[in-house]
Amino acid sequence: MVIVGAGYTGLWTAYYLSLADPGLRVVVLEAEVAGYGASGRNGGWCSALFPTSLGAAQDAAMRATVDEVQRVTAAEGIDCHFAKGGTIVLARSAAQLTRARAEHGDRVLSPAEAARRLRAHGTLGATYTPDCAAIHPARLVRGLADVVVGRGVHLFERTPALAIEPGLVRTARGTVRAPYVVRATEGFTPRLPGLARAVIPVYSLVIATEPLPAAVWDEIGLAQRETFSDHRHLIIYGQRTADDRLVFGGRGAPYHLGSRVSPAFDRDPRVFAALHATLLDLFPVLRGTRFTHAWGGPLGIPRDWCASVGLDRATGLAWAGGYVGDGVSTTNLAGRTLRDLILSRSTELTALPWVGHRSPRWEPEPLRWLGINAGLRAMTMADAEESLTGRPSLVARAMAPLLGH
Ligand SMILES: Cc1cc2nc3c(=O)[nH]c(=O)nc-3n(C[C@H](O)[C@H](O)[C@H](O)COP(=O)(O)OP(=O)(O)OC[C@H]3O[C@@H](n4cnc5c(N)ncnc54)[C@H](O)[C@@H]3O)c2cc1C
């Protein structure tokens, strides 16, 4: 077995395969170091979210996956600060409240009910789900890497795959041959020959405060380390860390022509400033707080926003990805599913609707660049429009095909 990419997808796959068949020789090739990609730098929502709606069986598998991550990390001693406090999503404008009611009916919380979990400025209502844990992303991925290496998996860091072909992976240091090759390269996939239009890398950026004193947390809430967001179009996400920082992220960074990824794109002062302003708007108590960290990274979006996992039996080529911003738990489901596919087991997991799904390719450039950046711009405009008018955005409705879902 050879797996390309040592993020959660690659490492969960290696983990479950090595457990199922200790005699199997598993090699993982990683261009940089394990956890270098989105897995080492995400917002730490281990949620039951799936980027598109695929029905009850997929949803149930996602909910069970959150608990599976907890079970394995506890069993393997991976101290990833797992806290299953659920997610609270605020409605902070009339338009957001209308959307929350349309999606959640009478399960929308009143401002007073919302305030029991999170006290943010301008809250008109909220929705809550218990199916999410806050985790420390890098601790999870580095912990997993240690566990799989301890189980005999061969992890080669600083070893980029130059090409993936049936039965082999080419690297500058030699060719690795194996009957099965798993591609687990997510936002970096377009760099591989033949895969330029498989997913697009979209950057998500994050800022973190210094550890906040108890008095500040008394004002904000999140006593169960609930993850939080609101019902705006341009996604934002936050969590309270185990060491009492507030970590807060969002989209809005531009897409780069030709699906380029570069460390230079991980940091964007304009996006960091926007995140900072949004956070102060949510929690005015943070005025004067020191922000100690800021970072970002690429996630992978397929043309139909539908994550997938699969194995082509004719070639032995397997893949998993296209999680959009919901990969922390979904990668675990992918790892268990790839185990079953590769070991030719027919299970509940291999019957899930995302298995074998093939997303269409993205448009060639410059159409891709024009469409994606117009979509990102439209989401920002739609949020501004809604806070002015209080009504669901006309821009958002007109641009719906570009906004994905
Ligand atoms: C800032 C940010 C915040 C996010 N927040 C959340 C969140 O809160 N919750 C959530 O569920 N999801 C979140 N996501 C998405 C989530 O992190 C990803 O979906 C998930 O980590 C994907 O894991 P992966 O292993 O498939 O990909 P990655 O972690 O990106 O790993 C891919 C690996 O492949 C390596 N690689 C690439 N090309 C090659 C090659 N040619 N040869 C060898 N190695 C190669 C890369 O170096 C990398 O280490 C976020 C993403 C970002 C960027």
The ligand as an SDF file (V2000), in Angstrom:
LIG
                    3D

 53 58  0  0  0  0  0  0  0  0999 V2000
   -7.6210   27.1840    7.9970 C   0  0  0  0  0  0  0  0  0  0  0  0
   -8.4830   25.9550    7.8610 C   0  0  0  0  0  0  0  0  0  0  0  0
   -9.5140   25.7390    8.7820 C   0  0  0  0  0  0  0  0  0  0  0  0
  -10.2940   24.5860    8.6920 C   0  0  0  0  0  0  0  0  0  0  0  0
  -11.1960   24.3370    9.6840 N   0  0  0  0  0  0  0  0  0  0  0  0
  -11.8580   23.1550    9.7020 C   0  0  0  0  0  0  0  0  0  0  0  0
  -12.6780   22.8070   10.7870 C   0  0  0  0  0  0  0  0  0  0  0  0
  -12.7670   23.5270   11.7750 O   0  0  0  0  0  0  0  0  0  0  0  0
  -13.3520   21.6290   10.7320 N   0  0  0  0  0  0  0  0  0  0  0  0
  -13.2520   20.7910    9.6660 C   0  0  0  0  0  0  0  0  0  0  0  0
  -13.8890   19.7470    9.6590 O   0  0  0  0  0  0  0  0  0  0  0  0
  -12.4120   21.0760    8.6310 N   0  0  0  0  0  0  0  0  0  0  0  0
  -11.7130   22.2180    8.6380 C   0  0  0  0  0  0  0  0  0  0  0  0
  -10.8600   22.4970    7.6280 N   0  0  0  0  0  0  0  0  0  0  0  0
  -10.6570   21.4820    6.5700 C   0  0  0  0  0  0  0  0  0  0  0  0
   -9.8190   20.3090    7.0880 C   0  0  0  0  0  0  0  0  0  0  0  0
   -8.6960   20.7910    7.7820 O   0  0  0  0  0  0  0  0  0  0  0  0
   -9.4040   19.4510    5.9080 C   0  0  0  0  0  0  0  0  0  0  0  0
  -10.5580   19.0400    5.1920 O   0  0  0  0  0  0  0  0  0  0  0  0
   -8.6270   18.2020    6.3000 C   0  0  0  0  0  0  0  0  0  0  0  0
   -7.5730   18.5010    7.1750 O   0  0  0  0  0  0  0  0  0  0  0  0
   -8.1280   17.5000    5.0640 C   0  0  0  0  0  0  0  0  0  0  0  0
   -7.2120   16.5030    5.4390 O   0  0  0  0  0  0  0  0  0  0  0  0
   -6.3720   15.7940    4.3140 P   0  0  0  0  0  0  0  0  0  0  0  0
   -5.4570   14.8360    4.9730 O   0  0  0  0  0  0  0  0  0  0  0  0
   -7.2730   15.2560    3.2600 O   0  0  0  0  0  0  0  0  0  0  0  0
   -5.5550   16.9780    3.6110 O   0  0  0  0  0  0  0  0  0  0  0  0
   -4.3100   17.8310    4.1740 P   0  0  0  0  0  0  0  0  0  0  0  0
   -4.3090   17.9290    5.6400 O   0  0  0  0  0  0  0  0  0  0  0  0
   -4.2520   19.0970    3.3940 O   0  0  0  0  0  0  0  0  0  0  0  0
   -3.0720   16.9110    3.8250 O   0  0  0  0  0  0  0  0  0  0  0  0
   -2.6040   16.7230    2.5280 C   0  0  0  0  0  0  0  0  0  0  0  0
   -1.1280   16.3820    2.6790 C   0  0  0  0  0  0  0  0  0  0  0  0
   -0.6470   15.9350    1.4330 O   0  0  0  0  0  0  0  0  0  0  0  0
    0.6600   16.4490    1.2670 C   0  0  0  0  0  0  0  0  0  0  0  0
    0.9050   16.4380   -0.1820 N   0  0  0  0  0  0  0  0  0  0  0  0
    0.2940   17.1950   -1.1120 C   0  0  0  0  0  0  0  0  0  0  0  0
    0.7740   16.9040   -2.3250 N   0  0  0  0  0  0  0  0  0  0  0  0
    1.6920   15.9280   -2.1530 C   0  0  0  0  0  0  0  0  0  0  0  0
    2.5400   15.2000   -3.0330 C   0  0  0  0  0  0  0  0  0  0  0  0
    2.5400   15.4370   -4.3550 N   0  0  0  0  0  0  0  0  0  0  0  0
    3.3590   14.2580   -2.5060 N   0  0  0  0  0  0  0  0  0  0  0  0
    3.3670   14.0050   -1.1710 C   0  0  0  0  0  0  0  0  0  0  0  0
    2.6020   14.6900   -0.2980 N   0  0  0  0  0  0  0  0  0  0  0  0
    1.7720   15.6150   -0.7890 C   0  0  0  0  0  0  0  0  0  0  0  0
    0.5840   17.8340    1.8630 C   0  0  0  0  0  0  0  0  0  0  0  0
    1.8750   18.3270    2.1800 O   0  0  0  0  0  0  0  0  0  0  0  0
   -0.2850   17.5940    3.0770 C   0  0  0  0  0  0  0  0  0  0  0  0
    0.4660   17.2780    4.2290 O   0  0  0  0  0  0  0  0  0  0  0  0
  -10.0810   23.6550    7.6450 C   0  0  0  0  0  0  0  0  0  0  0  0
   -9.0580   23.8820    6.7080 C   0  0  0  0  0  0  0  0  0  0  0  0
   -8.2760   25.0250    6.8090 C   0  0  0  0  0  0  0  0  0  0  0  0
   -7.1740   25.2410    5.8120 C   0  0  0  0  0  0  0  0  0  0  0  0
  1  2  1  0
  2  3  1  0
  2 52  2  0
  3  4  2  0
  4  5  1  0
  4 50  1  0
  5  6  2  0
  6  7  1  0
  6 13  1  0
  7  8  2  0
  7  9  1  0
  9 10  1  0
 10 11  2  0
 10 12  1  0
 12 13  2  0
 13 14  1  0
 14 15  1  0
 14 50  1  0
 15 16  1  0
 16 17  1  0
 16 18  1  0
 18 19  1  0
 18 20  1  0
 20 21  1  0
 20 22  1  0
 22 23  1  0
 23 24  1  0
 24 25  2  0
 24 26  1  0
 24 27  1  0
 27 28  1  0
 28 29  2  0
 28 30  1  0
 28 31  1  0
 31 32  1  0
 32 33  1  0
 33 34  1  0
 33 48  1  0
 34 35  1  0
 35 36  1  0
 35 46  1  0
 36 37  1  0
 36 45  1  0
 37 38  2  0
 38 39  1  0
 39 40  1  0
 39 45  2  0
 40 41  1  0
 40 42  2  0
 42 43  1  0
 43 44  2  0
 44 45  1  0
 46 47  1  0
 46 48  1  0
 48 49  1  0
 50 51  2  0
 51 52  1  0
 52 53  1  0
M  END
$$$$
